[in-house]
């Protein structure tokens, strides 16, 4: 249950802009890390050419402009969210990834705000991350952004068997293989970086 007034206001803004079909970047610390540290790193490197972003919303609509020089794909299970997706958009669950991409097809997969926000059942989570492993090329990177709080953590992420196929990926801009936002204890948004070895 949301108790933080700022979080309630943020969610209300998202809902309003979703109904209106507007683009609306979020001004939160976790979005700052994603948009100012993580995304630019992959934009600058030619070896990361085919990108998949899981989940669409008003605050992700502008990402297609940023990825204009890449082959940018989006996927979301909700057909209503298509208006926020890329030209290359798929209406489907992340757990069905292998139905849409061939083996070794992708360079990067962004999975932010999905685990614990709809992708909750262990079987679906395992299938989704196994699909990521299959779809990524050798050296391809998976970024998982999630909230490390009891109400948004269906189970400990580190116990996910399909993620054990990956190796931790050292992400130079953040000088680590993970990043935990400790500035907001209400969501403790965490980024984990993985690479297909």
C-alpha atoms as one frame of an Amber mdcrd trajectory, in Angstrom:
protein
   0.000   0.000   0.000   1.337   3.431  -0.951   1.737   5.702   2.040   4.349
   8.134   0.800   2.479  11.213  -0.589   5.152  11.764  -3.261   4.762   8.189
  -4.508   0.972   8.603  -4.613   1.338  11.812  -6.640   3.789  10.135  -9.050
   1.410   7.240  -9.629  -1.522   9.629 -10.147   0.492  11.572 -12.753   1.324
   8.330 -14.560  -2.338   7.247 -14.622  -3.485  10.659 -15.871  -0.915  10.735
 -18.648  -1.644   7.134 -19.583  -5.304   8.014 -20.096  -4.321  11.081 -22.145
  -1.659   9.195 -24.137   1.028  11.724 -23.203   4.750  11.304 -22.888   5.815
  11.922 -19.310   9.340  11.293 -18.084   9.562  10.445 -14.384  11.781  12.566
 -12.174  12.930   9.959  -9.689  16.387   8.846  -8.636  16.032   5.397 -10.221
  14.980   6.989 -13.554  17.948   9.356 -13.300  20.292   6.362 -12.964  18.576
   4.568 -15.863  18.374   7.572 -18.188  21.622   9.387 -17.347  23.981   6.495
 -16.556  22.715   3.194 -17.947  21.030   4.021 -21.265  23.794   6.414 -22.493
  26.418   3.708 -21.969  24.629   1.392 -24.405  23.804   4.201 -26.848  27.495
   5.050 -27.222  28.651   1.514 -28.062  28.266   0.121 -31.574  28.399  -3.498
 -30.387  25.019  -2.988 -28.706  22.840  -2.556 -31.792  19.650  -4.533 -31.187
  17.877  -3.484 -28.000  14.729  -4.789 -26.295  12.926  -2.772 -23.640  10.386
  -4.738 -21.585   7.333  -2.736 -20.502   5.936   0.519 -21.890   4.447   3.565
 -20.186   4.170   7.339 -20.682   7.574   7.709 -19.017   9.277   5.386 -21.564
   7.697   6.794 -24.747  10.632   9.138 -25.452  13.161   6.274 -25.383  12.544
   5.515 -29.053  14.017   8.951 -29.922  17.125   8.087 -27.934  17.501   4.686
 -29.614  16.883   6.040 -33.140  20.300   4.795 -34.324  19.711   1.305 -32.918
  17.249  -1.450 -33.765  14.905  -0.732 -30.868  12.136  -3.126 -29.809   9.568
  -3.008 -27.021   7.319  -5.667 -25.525   4.366  -5.314 -23.180   1.575  -7.722
 -22.314  -1.016  -4.923 -22.218  -2.247  -3.959 -25.732  -3.246  -0.497 -24.444
   0.458   0.255 -23.860   1.221  -0.116 -27.585   0.942   3.683 -27.948   4.058
   4.015 -25.777   6.024   1.303 -27.560   8.533   1.361 -30.372   7.683   0.985
 -34.064   8.958  -2.561 -33.469   6.481  -3.406 -30.709   5.253  -6.816 -29.553
   2.104  -7.377 -27.506   3.055 -10.358 -25.389   4.383 -11.464 -22.026   8.088
 -11.408 -21.338   7.738 -15.097 -20.506   7.008 -15.692 -24.219  10.207 -13.977
 -25.417  11.544 -17.042 -27.198   8.423 -17.028 -29.413   9.435 -13.633 -30.816
  13.233 -13.626 -30.985  15.603 -16.259 -32.297  18.561 -17.590 -30.380  21.465
 -15.100 -30.057  19.291 -12.340 -31.599  19.558  -9.451 -29.108  22.426  -7.389
 -27.744  20.722  -5.829 -24.704  17.510  -6.416 -22.767  16.204  -3.808 -20.335
  13.769  -5.313 -17.818  12.954  -2.459 -15.466   9.928  -2.415 -13.171   8.635
  -5.785 -14.358   9.814  -8.263 -11.702   7.412  -7.708  -8.800   5.124  -5.528
 -10.910   3.270  -8.221 -12.864   6.013 -10.759 -13.440   5.519 -12.409 -10.051
   4.974 -16.153 -10.345   8.217 -18.111 -10.084   7.432 -20.285 -13.102   6.777
 -17.210 -15.275   9.884 -15.450 -13.949  12.055 -18.497 -14.676  10.609 -18.784
 -18.185  11.114 -15.049 -18.825  14.776 -14.969 -17.787  15.486 -18.256 -19.570
  14.036 -16.592 -22.685  16.359 -13.629 -22.133  19.357 -15.934 -21.980  18.324
 -17.719 -25.162  17.562 -14.488 -27.049  20.777 -12.685 -26.101  23.971 -13.213
 -28.080  27.196 -14.178 -26.317  28.320 -10.997 -24.576  24.746  -9.677 -24.559
  23.622  -7.826 -21.449  20.493  -8.126 -19.316  19.603  -5.262 -16.970  16.996
  -5.979 -14.306  15.590  -3.037 -12.361  13.417  -4.023  -9.415  12.223  -2.833
  -6.012  13.901  -4.617  -3.110  10.994  -4.258  -0.684   8.784  -7.083   0.633
   5.592  -6.009  -1.156   7.392  -5.904  -4.556   9.674  -8.910  -4.182   7.784
 -12.113  -5.045  10.842 -14.134  -4.005  14.579 -13.442  -3.611  15.890 -12.662
  -7.102  19.167 -14.419  -6.358  17.271 -17.735  -6.048  16.087 -17.522  -9.672
  17.603 -20.583 -11.376  17.452 -19.177 -14.919  19.564 -16.171 -13.881  22.330
 -18.531 -12.761  23.120 -19.161 -16.451  24.384 -15.566 -16.630  27.538 -14.073
 -15.221  27.555 -10.769 -13.331  28.349  -7.877 -15.694  30.663  -5.174 -14.375
  29.004  -1.924 -15.395  31.745   0.747 -15.625  29.637   3.922 -15.151  28.429
   2.623 -11.759  31.648   0.701 -10.951  29.768  -2.424  -9.919  27.607  -5.353
 -11.045  24.601  -3.896  -9.227  23.286  -0.601  -7.914  20.915  -0.078  -4.978
  19.079   3.203  -4.500  19.289   3.768  -0.768  18.052   7.357  -1.007  14.451
   6.130  -0.949  13.851   3.296   1.521  10.229   3.009   0.323  11.278   1.377
  -2.945  15.037   0.549  -2.739  15.124   0.355  -6.527  17.955  -1.953  -7.521
  19.670  -2.565 -10.866  21.403  -5.881 -11.501  23.626  -6.333 -14.556  24.135
  -9.736 -16.187  26.038 -10.941 -19.240  25.672 -14.073 -21.339  29.074 -15.728
 -21.210
